[in-house]
Amino acid sequence: VYVDRDGDGVAELKYIVRAGDTILEESDADHIQVATFTPFEIPFELEGLSMADMVRPSTLASTAILRGFVENTYLTNYAPKIADPNVVDFSALQNMKPKQIIPTNGNPNNAVAQLPPEAISSGTVPLLQHMQVIKEQATGMSKAAQGLQDELFVSGNSQAKLSQVQSASQQRIQHIARRFAETGLK
């Protein structure tokens, strides 16, 4: 840090190590050191890979699969319709309400047809679960260690649930600390 410690009005470059408000070491410096934290080192590179870099491919894949799953569910509930404008009142079709009666001009049979969405693959949910396992293996952190245990989000509070949440938080902190202890500072 540049600081004027001798009071001459000129800030000098100093190397200062402190813990809280206590200065442990102070000396003159001729350059500014650069330190980086990197969980996964790459040989002969300054910056390694982050935790996000390790899970990005599987996250993008599971996001695309989940988006398709959600869109299919939406189209199942709100399928588009084909209508004959000579028979059916379009304004009634555009603002649908439950149990609504749609006025028609003529025979309503085959005047309105629903376009069903494609059937969702039976392997979608197992594939999403597999992508989660890939993420857990890439980071070394299970859903439980990340604090993402599904049973913790069920309504109602208890001492056991609070204890599980605190335990999961501690495991997550320990994992991050262990990663930095293993890789160190560069």
ABEGO torsion letter per residue (X at the ends): XBBBAAGAGBBBBBBBBBBEABBABBBBBABBBBBBBBABBBBGBABBBBAAAAAAAAAAAAAAAAAAAAAAAAAAABBBBBBBAAABBAAAAABBBBGBBBBBBEBABGABBBBBBBBBBAAAAAAAAAAAAAAAAAAGBBAAAAGABAAAABBEBBAAAAAAAAAAAAAAAAAAAAAAAAAEBX
